Amino acid sequence: MTVMAVILYGLIACYEWRYLRSKRRKQRTILIVLGYTAFCLLCLEVLYFIREQWTITDGIDAVFSPVQQWIKIGP
């Protein structure tokens, strides 16, 4: 999975870079687009590696558990 994701993001980055160069975009625009692509790849890899340790229910519990306790106790 990891190798395929890196290859896919590499192909996307090359395509974006070629497109931006052919349209004569500024270097700042190219850096923003490629930086965003790298950030998305990093986030994907982090989520892939922590998928067994963290689940979405942990996040939901962290957000809504205090609200639920407040509702049970009352204002």
MITORTOR-829008 format. One record per residue: residue number from 1; residue in three letters; x, y, z of N, C-alpha, C, CB in turn. Coordinates in nm, 2 decimals, decimal comma. Glycine has a CB too. Layout:
REM residues N
R|n|res|n.u|n.v|n.w|ca.u|ca.v|ca.w|c.u|c.v|c.w|cb.u|cb.v|cb.w
R|NUM|ALA|X|Y|Z|X|Y|Z|X|Y|Z|X|Y|Z;
...
This chain:
REM residues 75
R|n|res|n.u|n.v|n.w|ca.u|ca.v|ca.w|c.u|c.v|c.w|cb.u|cb.v|cb.w
R|1|MET|0,08|-0,12|0,00|0,00|0,00|0,00|0,09|0,13|0,00|-0,09|0,00|0,12;
R|2|THR|0,19|0,13|0,08|0,27|0,25|0,10|0,34|0,28|-0,03|0,37|0,23|0,21;
R|3|VAL|0,40|0,17|-0,09|0,48|0,19|-0,22|0,38|0,24|-0,33|0,55|0,06|-0,26;
R|4|MET|0,27|0,18|-0,34|0,17|0,22|-0,44|0,13|0,37|-0,42|0,05|0,13|-0,44;
R|5|ALA|0,11|0,41|-0,29|0,06|0,54|-0,27|0,17|0,64|-0,31|0,03|0,56|-0,12;
R|6|VAL|0,30|0,61|-0,27|0,41|0,70|-0,31|0,42|0,71|-0,46|0,54|0,65|-0,25;
R|7|ILE|0,41|0,60|-0,53|0,42|0,60|-0,68|0,30|0,68|-0,74|0,42|0,46|-0,73;
R|8|LEU|0,18|0,66|-0,68|0,07|0,74|-0,73|0,08|0,89|-0,71|-0,06|0,69|-0,67;
R|9|TYR|0,12|0,93|-0,59|0,14|1,07|-0,56|0,26|1,12|-0,64|0,17|1,09|-0,41;
R|10|GLY|0,36|1,05|-0,67|0,47|1,09|-0,75|0,42|1,12|-0,89|0,58|0,99|-0,76;
R|11|LEU|0,34|1,03|-0,95|0,28|1,05|-1,08|0,19|1,18|-1,08|0,20|0,93|-1,13;
R|12|ILE|0,11|1,20|-0,98|0,02|1,31|-0,97|0,11|1,44|-0,96|-0,07|1,30|-0,85;
R|13|ALA|0,21|1,44|-0,88|0,30|1,56|-0,87|0,37|1,59|-1,00|0,40|1,53|-0,76;
R|14|CYS|0,42|1,49|-1,07|0,48|1,51|-1,20|0,38|1,57|-1,30|0,54|1,38|-1,26;
R|15|TYR|0,26|1,52|-1,30|0,16|1,57|-1,39|0,12|1,72|-1,36|0,03|1,49|-1,38;
R|16|GLU|0,11|1,75|-1,23|0,08|1,88|-1,19|0,19|1,98|-1,22|0,05|1,89|-1,04;
R|17|TRP|0,32|1,93|-1,20|0,43|2,02|-1,23|0,44|2,05|-1,38|0,56|1,95|-1,18;
R|18|ARG|0,42|1,94|-1,46|0,42|1,97|-1,61|0,31|2,06|-1,65|0,42|1,83|-1,68;
R|19|TYR|0,19|2,04|-1,60|0,08|2,13|-1,63|0,11|2,27|-1,59|-0,05|2,08|-1,56;
R|20|LEU|0,16|2,29|-1,47|0,18|2,43|-1,43|0,30|2,49|-1,51|0,22|2,43|-1,28;
R|21|ARG|0,40|2,42|-1,54|0,51|2,47|-1,62|0,46|2,50|-1,76|0,62|2,37|-1,63;
R|22|SER|0,37|2,42|-1,82|0,32|2,45|-1,96|0,23|2,57|-1,96|0,25|2,33|-2,01;
R|23|LYS|0,16|2,60|-1,85|0,08|2,72|-1,84|0,15|2,84|-1,79|-0,04|2,69|-1,75;
R|24|ARG|0,28|2,83|-1,77|0,37|2,94|-1,73|0,32|3,00|-1,60|0,38|3,04|-1,83;
R|25|ARG|0,30|2,92|-1,50|0,26|2,97|-1,37|0,38|3,01|-1,29|0,18|2,86|-1,29;
R|26|LYS|0,36|3,10|-1,19|0,46|3,15|-1,11|0,52|3,03|-1,03|0,42|3,26|-1,02;
R|27|GLN|0,65|3,05|-0,98|0,72|2,95|-0,90|0,64|2,94|-0,77|0,86|2,99|-0,88;
R|28|ARG|0,59|3,04|-0,72|0,52|3,04|-0,59|0,40|2,95|-0,60|0,47|3,18|-0,54;
R|29|THR|0,32|2,96|-0,71|0,21|2,87|-0,73|0,25|2,72|-0,74|0,13|2,91|-0,86;
R|30|ILE|0,36|2,70|-0,81|0,41|2,56|-0,82|0,45|2,51|-0,69|0,53|2,56|-0,92;
R|31|LEU|0,51|2,59|-0,61|0,55|2,54|-0,47|0,43|2,52|-0,38|0,64|2,64|-0,41;
R|32|ILE|0,33|2,60|-0,39|0,21|2,58|-0,32|0,14|2,45|-0,36|0,11|2,70|-0,33;
R|33|VAL|0,12|2,42|-0,48|0,06|2,30|-0,53|0,14|2,18|-0,49|0,04|2,31|-0,68;
R|34|LEU|0,27|2,18|-0,52|0,35|2,06|-0,48|0,36|2,04|-0,33|0,49|2,07|-0,55;
R|35|GLY|0,36|2,15|-0,26|0,36|2,14|-0,11|0,24|2,08|-0,06|0,39|2,28|-0,05;
R|36|TYR|0,12|2,12|-0,12|0,00|2,06|-0,08|-0,01|1,91|-0,11|-0,12|2,13|-0,15;
R|37|THR|0,05|1,88|-0,23|0,05|1,73|-0,26|0,14|1,66|-0,16|0,11|1,72|-0,41;
R|38|ALA|0,25|1,71|-0,13|0,34|1,65|-0,03|0,27|1,64|0,11|0,47|1,72|-0,02;
R|39|PHE|0,20|1,74|0,15|0,13|1,74|0,27|0,02|1,63|0,28|0,07|1,88|0,30;
R|40|CYS|-0,05|1,62|0,17|-0,15|1,51|0,16|-0,09|1,37|0,16|-0,23|1,53|0,02;
R|41|LEU|0,02|1,35|0,10|0,09|1,23|0,10|0,14|1,20|0,25|0,22|1,23|0,01;
R|42|LEU|0,19|1,30|0,31|0,23|1,28|0,45|0,11|1,24|0,54|0,30|1,40|0,50;
R|43|CYS|0,00|1,31|0,52|-0,12|1,28|0,60|-0,17|1,13|0,58|-0,23|1,38|0,58;
R|44|LEU|-0,17|1,09|0,45|-0,21|0,96|0,41|-0,12|0,86|0,48|-0,21|0,94|0,26;
R|45|GLU|0,01|0,88|0,47|0,10|0,78|0,53|0,09|0,77|0,69|0,25|0,82|0,50;
R|46|VAL|0,07|0,89|0,75|0,05|0,89|0,90|-0,08|0,81|0,93|0,04|1,03|0,95;
R|47|LEU|-0,19|0,84|0,86|-0,31|0,77|0,88|-0,30|0,62|0,86|-0,42|0,82|0,80;
R|48|TYR|-0,22|0,58|0,76|-0,20|0,44|0,73|-0,12|0,37|0,84|-0,12|0,42|0,60;
R|49|PHE|-0,02|0,44|0,90|0,06|0,38|1,00|-0,01|0,37|1,14|0,19|0,45|1,02;
R|50|ILE|-0,10|0,47|1,17|-0,17|0,47|1,30|-0,31|0,41|1,29|-0,17|0,61|1,35;
R|51|ARG|-0,34|0,34|1,18|-0,48|0,29|1,16|-0,52|0,19|1,27|-0,50|0,23|1,03;
R|52|GLU|-0,42|0,11|1,32|-0,45|0,01|1,42|-0,46|0,07|1,56|-0,35|-0,10|1,42;
R|53|GLN|-0,39|0,19|1,58|-0,38|0,24|1,72|-0,49|0,34|1,75|-0,25|0,31|1,74;
R|54|TRP|-0,55|0,40|1,65|-0,65|0,51|1,66|-0,76|0,48|1,57|-0,58|0,65|1,64;
R|55|THR|-0,88|0,50|1,62|-1,00|0,48|1,54|-1,08|0,61|1,55|-1,09|0,36|1,58;
R|56|ILE|-1,17|0,63|1,46|-1,26|0,75|1,45|-1,34|0,76|1,58|-1,34|0,75|1,33;
R|57|THR|-1,38|0,65|1,64|-1,46|0,65|1,76|-1,38|0,72|1,87|-1,50|0,51|1,80;
R|58|ASP|-1,25|0,70|1,88|-1,17|0,77|1,98|-1,19|0,92|1,97|-1,03|0,73|1,97;
R|59|GLY|-1,18|0,97|1,85|-1,19|1,11|1,82|-1,33|1,16|1,85|-1,16|1,14|1,68;
R|60|ILE|-1,43|1,09|1,82|-1,57|1,13|1,85|-1,59|1,13|2,00|-1,67|1,03|1,78;
R|61|ASP|-1,54|1,03|2,07|-1,56|1,02|2,21|-1,49|1,14|2,28|-1,50|0,89|2,27;
R|62|ALA|-1,37|1,18|2,23|-1,30|1,29|2,29|-1,37|1,42|2,27|-1,16|1,30|2,22;
R|63|VAL|-1,44|1,44|2,16|-1,52|1,56|2,13|-1,65|1,56|2,21|-1,54|1,58|1,99;
R|64|PHE|-1,73|1,45|2,20|-1,86|1,46|2,24|-1,89|1,40|2,38|-1,95|1,38|2,15;
R|65|SER|-1,79|1,34|2,44|-1,80|1,29|2,58|-1,83|1,40|2,68|-1,68|1,21|2,62;
R|66|PRO|-1,75|1,51|2,68|-1,78|1,62|2,77|-1,92|1,68|2,75|-1,67|1,73|2,76;
R|67|VAL|-1,96|1,69|2,62|-2,09|1,74|2,60|-2,20|1,65|2,65|-2,11|1,76|2,44;
R|68|GLN|-2,18|1,52|2,64|-2,28|1,42|2,69|-2,28|1,43|2,84|-2,24|1,28|2,64;
R|69|GLN|-2,17|1,44|2,90|-2,17|1,45|3,05|-2,24|1,58|3,09|-2,02|1,45|3,10;
R|70|TRP|-2,22|1,69|3,02|-2,29|1,82|3,06|-2,44|1,80|3,04|-2,23|1,93|2,97;
R|71|ILE|-2,48|1,73|2,94|-2,62|1,71|2,91|-2,69|1,63|3,03|-2,65|1,65|2,78;
R|72|LYS|-2,62|1,53|3,07|-2,67|1,44|3,17|-2,68|1,51|3,31|-2,58|1,32|3,19;
R|73|ILE|-2,58|1,59|3,34|-2,58|1,67|3,46|-2,68|1,78|3,46|-2,43|1,72|3,49;
R|74|GLY|-2,68|1,85|3,35|-2,77|1,96|3,33|-2,70|2,09|3,36|-2,89|1,95|3,43;
R|75|PRO|-2,76|2,20|3,31|-2,69|2,33|3,32|-2,69|2,38|3,46|-2,76|2,43|3,23;
